[in-house]
Amino acid sequence: MTAYNEQVQRIKQKLQAAKKADTKLKVFGADSHKYTLNKPATVEEVTQFEQQYSIELPGCYKAFLLQVGNGGNAYANSAAGPFYGIYPLGESVDELIHDTVERDLKNDCIIYPKMPDDYWASLTQKLNDNLSDEDYGNERGRIFGGILPIGSQGCSYLHGIVLNGTYTGRVVNLDIDAQKPRFAFESNFLDWYERWLDEVISGQLMQRGPSWFGYSMGGSDDQLLKLFLSAKDEDQKADCLNGILNKHALQKEIVENIEQQVFQHTRGINAQLLQILCKFNYETAKPYLTELVRTDLLSVFQFVYWYAKDKSREWAPVIEANISRIEDGETFRFCTYLLTETKGNYGPLIIPFTEKEDEDIRVTAFYTLGKLNNRQQFIDTFIKGLNDPSNRVIHTALQALSGVKDKRLLPHYKHLAEKFPVEQDYILSNLNQRLAEYGLTNVTVLKKVL
């Protein structure tokens, strides 16, 4: 443990500095743990835990428990730390593996950083089968063995530490519901914990929500940019840029350097670089966004909506000129977000999408039409929606017609009352809401001569 003594002392000092920096407890989870830790665990307590589960705790984590603290007053008696803190030794050990934890915690860890999606899918494939409780537990033990839960991130998310193999001591972000894990970038638990303290002290984490810390590369904007410029590996370059993107502010010189990098990529604009530029200097990014329209409409729509939605009106002519190029649901969805922000009469641009083959696009189209103040002008289109073969589209069209009272709709409402005598996909409940605007129900409308 002597290898960690210097870092442990540094962490103790930084804990006090973090508490002073965040007196108003703005960092996520700080209002729960309040930067407090209980006294450290004893050697006997750690040894007993290791013997109970036939494991050996990583030295970095053991140093924390024995020299910094063990538990506190946060959720599940957690000590000060990222999100809701660090569990006390022995707390929530069965959060991932459940009933077989004493048998399976010592299993080899079979997950690793940047593992392919298809590898994770193959590991978790059987979890989707109709397994017995015993078989389901065995599968979870196989998948999550070798990982000790060490803290909650809220909902079904937590962080754990790898107990064996190549990545011993690494922190990994996990989902109890078996979404793909994501490793933190730091080489061990203490580096991860110290990074958290550094970002509390610097104020970085007072500007961010819970989903940020540990999911992107750490370091100052200057360090990350230098690493990006020197990196040979494309994955590492992407990680550096993602780390820069997650900053809440950048030095002026860094923004200028980012623009220079975007300029150098004009023949094939790096969307990730441009996203950073758009976030931190929209006006400078705008000409490059206009250039990117030719090859990547989705990224343009996303960046403008995420970082400059108040500029949506500027993009209305661009959308109109390029809307016929939109063929996928995601690009159309972000297009509608921007059109909605313009507060203009975008109905004519949306109507063609109500007849697309893609069901998701039709649903989005009717939902977007429902946000217009002049919906009355598009009754014929809504009637087509009420007669769409997709229940999702019918449901969306009914919701979009809230407050629209037009006698032309009544025959189609009557048809739906005949078609859906019992609830199906929430159509009947929404139909009755529309009929109530005429003083009718799904029963009385059947008796009405239209």
N, C-alpha and C positions, 0 to 999 in steps of 0.2 A: 504493500500500500504506500510505501515511501515514495514511489514513483508519482503519486498524485498529491503529495503533501503541499507543494507550492501552489498548485491550482486550487486545492481545497481552501487554503488560506485566502487566496484571491477571491474565491467565491463568497467566503464569509464577509469580507469587506464590501463586496459588491451588493450583497443582500441588504446591508445597511444603507448603501448609497441608493439602491433601487427604491427602498421604502421612503427615503427622503425625496426622491425625484417624483414619486407618485403619491403624494400626500392626499390627493382627492380620489385615489383608487379608481383611476380611469381605465387602466389596463384590464382587459377581459379577465374575469375571475378574481381580480385583486380584492373586490369588495367581499369575497368569501374567505380567501386565505389571509388577507391583510399582511402579507409578507412575514408570517410567523411560522416557526418550526418548533416542534417538541424536541426534547433532548435526544441525542443520538442513541441508536440501538447499541446493545452490548454485543461483545463477541459471542457470548453464549447464545443470545437470541438469534443471531445470524447463523451460527453453526447448527442450531436446532432446526431452523427453517430449511437449510440446505440438506440436512439429513432426512427430514420428513419427505422431501420431494426428490431425493437422490440427484441433486443438481449442485452446481457451483456457480454462485452469483459472479457476474463480471466484476473485475477489480475496481473499475471506475464507479460502478453503482454501489458496490460494497463500501468504498471510501466515503461516498455521500452519506450512507446510512450510519456509518460508524463515527464520522467526524463532523458532519454538518447538521443532520437532524433526521428524525424518523417520525413522520406524521405531523399533524397540526390541527387547526380548527376549521378547515374548509370542508367541502363535500367529502363524505366518506372518511372523515378525519385526516384529510390530505394536508401535506405541508405546502408551503409556498412553492409555486412552480408554474410552468406554462398551463394555460387553460384553467382547469379546476384544481391544479396542483399535483403533487406526487403522493401516491398512496403510502400509508405506513406499511411496513413489512408485514406480509400476510393478509392484507386487505384485498378483497376482490380478485384473488388468485384464480378463481374459477370463472372469470368473466368471459373468457374465450372458449374454454374447453368444457366447463360445467362438471358433470358427474364423474368424469374420468381423469380429473386433473392430477391426482396423485400418481396415476399410472402414466399419463401422457405428457406431463410438463417436461420430462427429461428427454422426450423424443428429439431426433435431429430436426433442426429448423430447415424447412425446405423452400422458404421464400427468400428472395434476394432483391437488391436494388435494380430498378429498371427491367424487371422481368417482363417478357412479352405478354400481351393480353391473352394470346391463345394458350400460353402456359398456365396462367391463372385460371382460365376457363376450364382447362383440363383438370386442374386440381379440385375445382369446386363443382364439377359437372354432376357428381352423384348427389350433392346437397339438394338439387332440384328434383330428384326422384322421390317417389313415395316411400321413404325409408321408415323403418321402425325406429322408435326412440333410441334403442341400443345402437343400431347401425348408424343413425344420424350422429350420435355422440362419438362413435368410433371415427367417423369421417372428420369431424371437427378436431379430434385429437391428432389425427394424422396431419391435417392442414396447418393447425395452429400450435402444434407441439414445438417446444424449444423457445417459446415466446412468453415472457412474464408480463401481464398487464401492470402498468405502473401509474396510470392516471387517466382521468376522464376528460374528454373534450366536449361532452354534452351529447344528448340524444344517444345514438348508437355508436358514437365515435370514441376512440380511446388511443392512448399511446402505450406501446409496450417496449420491452428491451429484449434483444436476442441473447439467448443463454449459451449457445454453442455454435461451432462452425466458423467459417471465414468471417462472418459479420458479428461475432460476439461483441456485446457492448453497444451495438448500434441501436438507436431509437427508431421505431417504425410506427407510422400512423395507421390505425386499423379501424375497420368497421365490423361490428358484431354481426351485421347482416350480410357480411362476406362480399362487400365491394373490394376491388383490388387495393391491396396495401400500398402505401407510399413511404419510402424510407426518408428520414431526415438526412440532411447532407453532412452533418458533423460525424466525425470518426468514432465518437463514443459519447456516453451519457453526460459526462462532465462538460465536454465541449458544447453539447446541445444546451445544457442548463446554463452555462456561462454566457452563451450567445443570447439566451432569453434575458438574462440580467443586463447585458450590454444594451439590448434594444429597449428595455424599460428605461434605463438610465438616460439613453440618448433621446428618449421621447418618441422613438419610432413606433413602439407598440401602443402608444396612446392614441394613435391615429388609425389603427386597424382593428378589424373585427376578429373573431376567434378563428376563422378559417385560414388565416394567413400564416401565423408563426409555424415554422418547421416544415412548411410545404414548398418552400422555395429556398434558393441558396442564400446564405448570409454573407455579410460583409458590407463595407461602405459602397456608395455608388461608384467612387473612384476605383476601389479595389476590383469591383465586379467588371467595370468597363475595361480595365487593364487586362484582367483575365480573359475577357471576351476577345480582345484584340490579339492576344497571344495564343489562344486555344486553337488546336488543330482539329479536335474532335467536334463534330457538328452538334452532338447531344450536349456537350459541355458548353458550347456557345449558346445554345438555346436556354440552358439552365442559368447562365450568367444574365442573359437578357430578361428572363422571367424574374430573377432576383431584383434587377433594376426596376422593372415594371411595378413591383410590389412596394417600392418606396413611396412615401407620401409627399416627398419633395426631392428635387435634384438640384445640385449646384448648376449655376448658369453655364459654366464651362462644360459640364457633362452633357447638358441639353444641346449645346452647340456641337459637341463631338458626335452626339447621336445623329444630328442632322447631317453632318459630314458623312457619316456612315451610310445614311439613307441615300444621300446624293450619289455616293459611289456605287450604289446598287440600282440606279435608275433603270438599267436595262432589264433588271429582274428584281424589283423592289422586295426587300426582306420585310414581310408583313409584321414580324415581331418588332423590328426596329421602328417601323412606322407607327406601330401601336404605342410605343413608348413616347415618341415625338408628339403624337396626337394627344396623349394624356397630359403631357407637361407643357406643350406649346401648340395649341390647335392651329393658330394662324400660320405658323411656320409649316405645319404638317399639311395644310389644305391643298397646296399645289401637288404634293405627292399623292394625296388621297385621290385627287382628280385623275392623276396618271394611272393609279391602281384600278380605277373603275373599269378600265379596258380588260383586265384579266381576273379581278377578284372582287366582285360586287359584295359578296358576303362580308369580307373583312372591312370594306369601306363602311357599309351600313352599321356593322357592329361597333367600329371605333367611334363613329360620329354619335351613335346612340349612347354609348357608354360614357364618353368624355365631353361631348359637345351637343347634347340633345337640344339645347336652347338655340342652336344654329340650324335646326332641321329645315327651316324655310329655305335656307340657302341651297339645300340639296333637292328641293322639290323638282326643279327643271331637270336635274341629273336623273332623278328617279323616273320621271316621265319619259325621258329620252331612252332609257335603258330597261324599262319594265318588261318589254317583250322578251328580253333575254333571260328573265327569271324562270327557272324550271324546277327548282328544288324548294322544299318546304321551309328549310332554315333561312335561306336568303329571303324568301317571301315574308317570313315572319318578322325579320328585322326591318325589312322594307315597310311593313305596315306600322311598326313602332314609330318610325320616322314620320310617315304620313300622318299618323294620329297626332304627333307633336306639332305638325304644321297648322292644325286647326282649320285647314282648308277643305274645299269640296273635292275630296279625292275619290268619291264614289265611282265615277266612270273608269278610273284606273283599276279599281278592285273588281268590278263586275266580271270581266273575262275570267278571273280566277275562280269564280263560283261554279264554273263548268269544267274545271280541270279534272283529269282522271284521278289525281292524287287526293284521297279523302282528307288528309291533314290540311292540304292547301285550301280545299273547299271550306273546311271548318274555320280556318283562320280568316278566310275571306268574309264569311258571314259574321263572324265575331267582330271584325273590323268595321263592316258596314253598320253594325249595331251601335257604334260609337258616334255616328254622324247625327247632327241635329236635323238634317233634312232627309231622314230615312223614308219619309212619306213618298219621296220622289222615286223610290226604288221598289215599290210594291210588287211589280211584276217579277223582279229578281227574287224577292223574298218568297213569293209564291212558288217559284221553282225550288227554293230551299225546303219549303214545307212538303214538297213532293219528291225530295231526293231519296234515292234508295238507301242511303246511310242514315241510321238512327242518330249518329253523332251530329250529322249535319242538320237533321230536323230539330234536334234538341237545341243546337246553337242558334238556328234561325228563330225558333220560338223565343228564346231569351233575348235575341237582338230586337225583337218586335215589341219589347216592353214599352208601354205608353203610346204605341201606334194604333190608332183606332180607325179602321177603314173597312167598310162593308164588303169590299172585294175579298177580304181575308176569310170571312165567315164560312163560305162553302168548303174551304180547305181545312179550316178548323173542324168542321163537321166531319169531313173525310177522316181526319186524324182520330176523332172520337170513335168513329166506326172501326178504324184500323187498330186502335190501341184501347180496348175496353178495360184492360188492366194495366197497371204500371209496368213500364218497360223502359229502361235507360233514362228514367226521369222525364220521359216525354209527357206522360199523363199529368203529372203535377205542374209542369210548365204550361201545358195546354190549358189547364184550369185557371192558371193565373191570367192568361191572355183572355180567356172567355169571361172571367169575372169583370173585365173592363167593359163588357157588353151586358152585364147582368145575367150571364149564362153559366152553365156548367157542362161537363162532358155528357151528362144525361139529358139536360134540357135542350141542348143544341140539336140533339137527334130528332126532337119533336118539332123543331122550328122549320118552317117552309122558307127556303132561301131562293 
